[in-house]
Amino acid sequence: MGNRIIYWVLISLLLLSCTNTTLTQEDKNKKDLIDAVKKCINSGELPGKLVEVHRSHIDRGDCELYFIRQFGGLIVDEGFLNEIIEWKGKKILLCSNVDTGISEEVVDKLTEEIVDSAWNSTVFFFIQCKTTGKSLLVKPANRRVEIYEIPEIREFTCSEDIYIKENIEIIATSYSFDAFDNYVLGEDTLKYFPIRYEGYFTIYNRSDSCLFFGSPNDSFGYFAIINGHDTLYLDAHPASLDNDRIKSLDHEEDTGKFMRFSVSSEANPKFFRGIANRNYYQKLRKLLQDSIFYFPSRYYGEYISKKCIYPKEKLKVITPKEVVYTFGTPSRLYYCVNDSILYTKVR
């Protein structure tokens, strides 16, 4: 009798071990993503019946970035619905730019359900490491905040946390190149030499104090792109925008505010030809990511009041990979992001 009991216990353990499958890292990541979505729903800030989760198409290496919001039509035109999960009377729609074959009729039917819900502009960002599962869920301060404006997401890595908060941040929020017309751009990646750089730099006050940032070209400092012994100086002027996020363009900015400058270089083909030809475009992009700086002058210390912070040393200008930029010739204008051409316009 005792042997028979032991026998059935062993059989039961064997069957249990066969059904207890180990989750892969991909399965764990998906579970963590859904848990994050449920957390957003439980916050009460996504009251609609349909919640969209869209994976960003931007290549972030070992990380995946997701947008979580109330469904109001797919976030991007090329978005596809991949899966529907029902939870607490809501439908969680997992979407990406990969077509998994779900019919357009299903999407159209879901779109009809939007009528039952008031529009909600709240968006959450969820970033996750593919190999380790390390993740971060962030709700922006307002709906107009771009991904690259959130330092914790922009600096997110799969390694140990090394993010150091900076009191002053400068981000290239848009930029463009002019090129000779007799050079032809490839279909998938840019080629040949630009002659001029221009764009907009936004200065953010991340501190708890006011920020004094003197206008470049007024003896306070200057912007420049550095390539070894070559320097491309950037002319800068305050930019006035019809945007309620910018309260003023005075020198002194309160905490949490920012100011914007338009920047441009003179035509300088020699500087751009000084970048090595092999993998030229990748090296050009890396130069922008690593080597645009603001150099303050000593004049700051003589001018400002002691209540405000100000640039005391060289500041790096951040060029995010998510920013859409243009590469223009007299006959064509190429809209690009990262290493890809999104579309082309004939002038």
MOBEL-V212980 format. One record per pair of residues at least 6 apart in sequence whose C-alpha atoms are under 7 Angstrom apart, sorted by the first residue. I is the first residue (numbers start at 1). J is the second residue. Records with the same first field share a line. If there is no record, write none. Layout:
I: J, J
//
This chain:
25: 131
29: 133
37: 68
45: 122
46: 69, 70
48: 70, 117
49: 90, 91
50: 70, 71, 90, 91, 92
51: 69, 70, 71, 91, 92, 93
52: 68, 69, 70, 71, 92, 93, 94
53: 66, 67, 68, 69, 93, 94, 95
54: 66, 67, 68, 94, 95, 96
55: 65, 66, 67, 95, 96
56: 65, 66
57: 97
58: 322
62: 129, 130
63: 127, 128, 129, 130
64: 127, 128, 129, 130
65: 126, 127, 128
66: 125, 126, 127
67: 123, 124, 125, 126
68: 123, 124, 125
69: 122, 123, 124
70: 120
72: 114
73: 111
78: 97
79: 95, 96, 97
80: 95, 96, 97, 98, 99
81: 93, 94, 95, 96, 102
82: 94, 95, 96, 100, 102
83: 93, 94
84: 91, 92, 93, 94
85: 91, 92, 93
86: 92
121: 143
122: 143
123: 139, 143
124: 138, 139, 140
125: 137, 138, 139
126: 136, 137, 138
127: 135, 136, 137
128: 134, 135, 136
129: 135, 158
134: 158
148: 154, 320
155: 163
166: 206
167: 205, 206, 207
168: 204, 205, 206
169: 203, 204, 205
170: 201, 202, 203, 204, 317, 318
171: 201, 202, 203, 317, 318, 319
172: 200, 201, 202, 317, 318, 319
173: 200, 201, 202, 323
174: 199, 200, 323, 324, 325
175: 198, 199, 200, 325, 326
176: 197, 198, 199, 325, 326, 327
177: 194, 196, 197, 198, 326, 327, 328
178: 194, 195, 196, 197, 327, 328, 329
179: 193, 194, 195, 328, 329
180: 194, 329
181: 329, 330, 331
183: 192
185: 191
188: 340, 341
189: 339, 340, 341
190: 281
191: 281
193: 272, 273
194: 269, 272
195: 267, 268, 269, 272
196: 265, 266, 267, 268
197: 264, 265
198: 263, 264, 265
199: 262, 263, 264
200: 260, 261, 262, 263
201: 260, 261, 262
202: 258, 259, 260, 261
203: 258, 259, 260
204: 257, 258, 259
205: 211, 255, 256, 257, 258
206: 255, 256
207: 255
208: 255
209: 254, 255, 308, 309
210: 252, 253, 254, 255, 308, 309
211: 252, 253, 254, 308, 309, 310
212: 251, 252, 253, 308, 309, 310
213: 251, 252, 310
214: 220, 251
216: 222, 236
217: 236
219: 297, 299
220: 296, 297, 299, 300
221: 294, 295, 296, 297
222: 294, 295, 296
223: 233, 234, 293, 294, 295
224: 231, 232, 233, 234, 292, 293, 294
225: 231, 232, 233, 291, 292, 293
226: 232, 291, 292
230: 271
232: 265, 271
233: 265
234: 263, 264, 265
235: 263, 264, 265
236: 261, 262, 263, 264
237: 261, 262, 263
238: 260, 261, 262
239: 260, 261, 262
246: 258, 259
249: 259
288: 319
289: 318, 319
292: 316, 317
293: 314, 315, 316, 317
294: 314, 315, 316, 317
295: 313, 314, 315
296: 311, 312, 313, 314
321: 337, 338
322: 337, 338
323: 337
324: 335, 336, 337
325: 335, 336, 337
326: 333, 334, 335, 336
327: 333, 334, 335
328: 334
331: 346, 347
332: 344, 345, 346, 347
333: 344, 345, 346, 347
334: 341, 343, 344, 345
335: 341, 342, 343, 344
336: 342
//
